[in-house]
Amino acid sequence: MREEIINTKNQAIAQITEAKDAGELERLRVGYLGRKGKITEFLKKLKDLHPEERKQIGILVNDTKNTIIKLISSQKNQLKEAARDWFDPTIPGIKQNLGHLHLVTKAVDEIAEVFEKIGFIRVRYPEVEWDWFSFGALNFPEGHPARDEWETFFIDTKPHPKYGSMLLTPHTSSGQVREMLRVKEPPIRMINIAKCYRRQSDVSHYPMFHQFEGLVVDKNINITHLKGTLDYFAKAVFGKSIKTRIRPYNFLFTEPSFEVDFSCTLCKGRGCKLCRGGWLEVGGAGMVHPNVFKACNIDPKKYTGFAFGWGVERILMMKPGLNIPDLRQLYSTELSFLNQF
Amino acid sequence: MDIIISDNWLRDYLQTKAAPQPIAKYVSLCGPSVEKVNQVDNDYLYHVEITTNRIDSVSVYGFAREVAAILPRFGMAAKLKPLSPNRNFKQVDNLPFTILSDDKLVNRTIGVVLTNIKNWQTPGWMSKRLTSCGIRSLNAVVDITNFVMLEVGHPSHAFDYDKIKNNKFIIRESKKGEKVTSFDGKTHELHGGDIVFDDGKGEIIDLPGIIGTKNSVVDKNTKRVFFFIDNNDPARIRKTSMGLAIRTVAASINEKGVDPELGETAIYRGIELFRQICGAEVASKVFDNYPKPYKKKKIILDKSFIDENLGVIIAKEEIETYLTPLGFECSWQKDKKLFVGIPSFRANDMNIPEDVVEEIARIYGYHNIPSELMKGSLPNPLHKTVFPIESLIKQTLKALGGTEVYTLSLVPKEYVGDNALKLLNPLGKDTEYLRTSLKPSLIHAANQNKSVNDIFHQFEMANVYLSGKDDLPEERMTLGGIFYGYSYRQSKGIIENLLSELNVNAEFVPEDSQGFRPSRRINIKSAKTILGEFGILENDDFIYYGLDTKRLIDAYNPHPSFKSIPKYPPQIEDLTLVLPERTKVGNVVQTIKVTDQNINKVELTDIFKNAYTFRINYQNPKKTLTNDEVEKIREKILKNVKLKFGALQKL
């Protein structure tokens, strides 16, 4: 039987190797491996053999079977196109109708996730605010010229006896006040992401936009921690090679105050049309002013803190490759735009 | 405020070999931000942003002081040259002038009469500098006042001495309705409370600190000039300037609180220039009215306070080398306490120890401070925040083919009801109100899209603003969406998918409402709470849905209770019923479902004319149902639907 098997194997190898098309291969497969095929017959006969012999012959038959299976499959792949079973793998797939999340939603989610990883609590505070939360408690005296930069929309309604005018908050910094009043006793690590409004509309401004405000208050917080946090954020969003820096600036609610720059994501810091000498302005930051702590019932002798408030759209526009020329485009309602992302 | 500083001019007061580009770069890192440097002829112009607290550096000299303090930190020698104009000149006459001042309105006034103005022609070098810095060159007299302002940082003014009839200023508050005509010929009606100069006869002859008036301005016939510096209450200057919309450079500077000490430098620098350029002679004493001269203030702080706030330790001696060039006087008590004497020009912005820390830190260089994440304990977490669920809702709609859109919360009047909040200062009529519903904005968006898209589903999740009585409005997070090209059943199925993803047990209750076609709107309810609405809009081909996100989140069930997996297989059969016209299929499904507790699923699988096929699962948790048992249930179903709806089985 051993000899018979070996002969069959050799014969099969010869026939399969010379087979010219898919049909012939199929006939051979049936002839050897089919229900009445030669190999199947051998397997049936095994049970009549002596146990010792059965084991050895069994191995041989199985080995032969595997050889034939492999060879048929490899021979199929060597057949010329015309000799094969016809199948068109290039036919387009049937797509399911998949929608699109807005770029701003994606950016908000990404930003929240980065800060939540380092222990920040995400909140969302009101868009319509009293003057006291958006300015007063943030150390802005009434009628101060610095208020001009905030281009604020006011609501036509009676002012609050204690909190002043009703307005659309021009920055998420109002959330600093609300969060300190909510938590009462530090530690505080807040990330407030909300809609803001300013009276302006041009290539880089839309009257409605989104800011994210970070606030950290605890014992022994200093400038190194602010730098560490913005470094962490920049690297998480733009990659390891991004550099950050802070420059002097003035905000009434922080002391010292900073302007934050990231190295340009387009030219990688070499300097280009988009940036200023390799740097892109990201937004403001600073160490919380003691007067803000006082307004929020937190003891400035015991605690220090830092805060920053940046535009979600700004971070989005810095994404390399996005190439949206006009910020207002983000608020287009046209599907031809929205469905690109 | 943005200013332009000429590099040539800067070097009149700054001794350094540093080139303009490095100056711009390093000053931006440690001081005012230089937005750009450009070359004009043989000069370079720095475009500098001066923050409102640092009006002391709005001048050539003030900027030079910053540069001189910063460059040495980058290994470049730099020295500030003194600005000390000549005070020795001959007084050719002793003309009179009287100023009746009011301490509440002005801090200091200084004036001098100049006579024999021989030259009105501005020299080229001066007009070039002024033009470079964005100031129009007019004539030598006016140009000198502007030149002094740009160089010294204190606005100044030149009156025609002979037009001031009684040689007298009475400084007073304006009355409401008083009129002045500025030198450019425009007449302004005052709101009252503005600082004005009265000639003693009731006529206003100047709007000090803001703009000169026509009746006192110098012109070609002017023989004698009254050169004048006034240092006014910044809050009033701002109020007048904003109220009358006169935003001159002088007003922008004066409203930020200029150092009255600078007035003296300005007057003598002006006299120097008038003599040099116009050939003028001094014809009066210098009238100086300065009732409350600056008393030097001090800020005291611990060395440890500086170290802790910076996160790095800087040596005492180093600190002194940073602060001294900025004009601060440092002295130490027992090496532990730092006394910082504040110069007059920094009196407004230096008040607390943190201000001193900022000065040290910026000159040390923020780039030299290390970065590290804070240690310390984490804040208490917030349980059950809305954000992950809002995200789940958006993700689900996206997976079901929806495209998210952001529309503006500010809408025109016709989009809102009576109680909507209105803006006092809108950008335009179409963005005058805060919206109370997403529907109009989404319809607007859909109308834009329907001409170029056959089928779409657009949705938005955003606040609507419902005005509260004497309080902030309720900001209600709302989900809204529009289907176009979808059938009623397809659209409703998507909403059903969303509700089932959120495990919300909802029912749909038909109820007509304005804006929807009759009988084509349903309320989406869960446990008696209305979550929202769904239906076909009246005038459009759109299907709209709006859901209150907060209520939806309240109804959301993150963990449905486990039901044991049935051990016995269900019997599944299709039952086709012929329904009379105007039968509500939703009610038929509900009727079949409640027929027997062994019916655990009923689905509408097909509609052919008036024949509706329902797929019914019969299942008992404890045994396999026999054909007899199923037949009994089926008979019960058929009996019920016949009785209730007149429905018959189609065989």
Interface residues (C-beta under 8 A of the other chain):
Chain A: Q96 N97 L98 G99 H100 L101 H102 V104 T105 D109 A112 I118 G119 I121 R122 V123 R124 P126 E127 V128 E129 W130 G143 H144 P145 A146 F153 F154 I155 D156 T157 K158 H160 M166 L168 V183 P186 P187 I188 R189 M190 K195 Y197 R199 S201 P207 M208 V216 D218 K219 N220 I221 N222 I223 T224 H225 K227 G228 T229 D231 Y232 T244 R245 I246 R247 P248 Y249 N250 E255 P256 S257 F258 E259 R276 G277 M287 H289 P290 T304 L330 Y331 T333 E334 L335 S336 L338 N339
Chain B: K25 S28 L29 C30 G31 P32 S33 E35 K36 T51 T52 N53 R54 A235 R238 K239 E255 K256 E308 N309 L310 G311 V312 I352 E354 D355 V357 E358 A361 R362 Y366 H367 I369 P370 S371 E372 L373 M374 G376 S377 L378 P379 N380 P381 L382 T385 V386 F387 S391 K394 Q395 L397 K398 A399 L400 G401 G402 T403 E404 V405 Y406 T407 L408 S409 L410 L421 K422 L423 L424 N425 P426 L427 T431 L434 H444 A445 Q448 N449 V452 N453 F456 H457 Q458 A462 N463 Y465 S467 D470 L472 P473 E475
